[in-house]
Amino acid sequence: MNLVNIKKDEYGDQFNDHILEQWKTCAEMANCNSERRINSNNIYIAINAAIIALTSFSLDYKSIVMSIVGIIVSILWQSTIKSYKELNRVKYRIINEIEKMLPISPYEYEWKLINEEGKYKRFTYLETFLPWIFIFLYSLCILAQLKYFICSLKG
């Protein structure tokens, strides 16, 4: 499968104009995907914050159940992050391929400059760390509750 279906000489005079328009559409779709990714992260942060709050009010088996639910939500969050990362990777690969048919390649050049400086930390690395923080907090909660139950049985 190729990116270009019809050669320029077969397509006609508007080939370059249509390539540019399709590049704009792809870039816009990639930006929309990034916005959806941010919104998704915000939803998962809110859900996890609510679960943490509910867990802290309950000092019985319910907090263990809520913590397990929180761990499951965080695992789903990790999966969502990976899915968006892969989708973005493919979208920008297509954008870069289209840019090869245009006079300039701003996205490809931007990444070249970022990689040359070596200071850029990809958002995905930071983003994937958040669910692990919540998983750690939920695990601590489970351990604390188990310790509390064991001590209450002994005493």
Secondary structure in CASP SS format (residue, H / E / C, confidence):
PFRMAT SS
TARGET T0000
AUTHOR 0000-0000-0000
METHOD secondary structure of the structure
MODEL  1
M C 1.00
N C 1.00
L C 1.00
V C 1.00
N C 1.00
I C 1.00
K C 1.00
K H 1.00
D H 1.00
E H 1.00
Y H 1.00
G C 1.00
D C 1.00
Q C 1.00
F H 1.00
N H 1.00
D H 1.00
H H 1.00
I H 1.00
L H 1.00
E H 1.00
Q H 1.00
W H 1.00
K H 1.00
T H 1.00
C H 1.00
A H 1.00
E H 1.00
M H 1.00
A H 1.00
N H 1.00
C H 1.00
N H 1.00
S H 1.00
E H 1.00
R H 1.00
R H 1.00
I H 1.00
N H 1.00
S H 1.00
N H 1.00
N H 1.00
I H 1.00
Y H 1.00
I H 1.00
A H 1.00
I H 1.00
N H 1.00
A H 1.00
A H 1.00
I H 1.00
I H 1.00
A H 1.00
L H 1.00
T H 1.00
S H 1.00
F H 1.00
S C 1.00
L C 1.00
D C 1.00
Y H 1.00
K H 1.00
S H 1.00
I H 1.00
V H 1.00
M H 1.00
S H 1.00
I H 1.00
V H 1.00
G H 1.00
I H 1.00
I H 1.00
V H 1.00
S H 1.00
I H 1.00
L H 1.00
W H 1.00
Q H 1.00
S H 1.00
T H 1.00
I H 1.00
K H 1.00
S H 1.00
Y H 1.00
K H 1.00
E H 1.00
L H 1.00
N H 1.00
R H 1.00
V H 1.00
K H 1.00
Y H 1.00
R H 1.00
I H 1.00
I H 1.00
N H 1.00
E H 1.00
I H 1.00
E H 1.00
K C 1.00
M C 1.00
L C 1.00
P C 1.00
I C 1.00
S C 1.00
P H 1.00
Y H 1.00
E H 1.00
Y H 1.00
E H 1.00
W H 1.00
K H 1.00
L H 1.00
I H 1.00
N H 1.00
E H 1.00
E H 1.00
G C 1.00
K C 1.00
Y C 1.00
K C 1.00
R C 1.00
F H 1.00
T H 1.00
Y H 1.00
L H 1.00
E H 1.00
T H 1.00
F H 1.00
L H 1.00
P H 1.00
W H 1.00
I H 1.00
F H 1.00
I H 1.00
F H 1.00
L H 1.00
Y H 1.00
S H 1.00
L H 1.00
C H 1.00
I H 1.00
L H 1.00
A H 1.00
Q H 1.00
L H 1.00
K H 1.00
Y H 1.00
F H 1.00
I H 1.00
C H 1.00
S H 1.00
L H 1.00
K H 1.00
G C 1.00
END
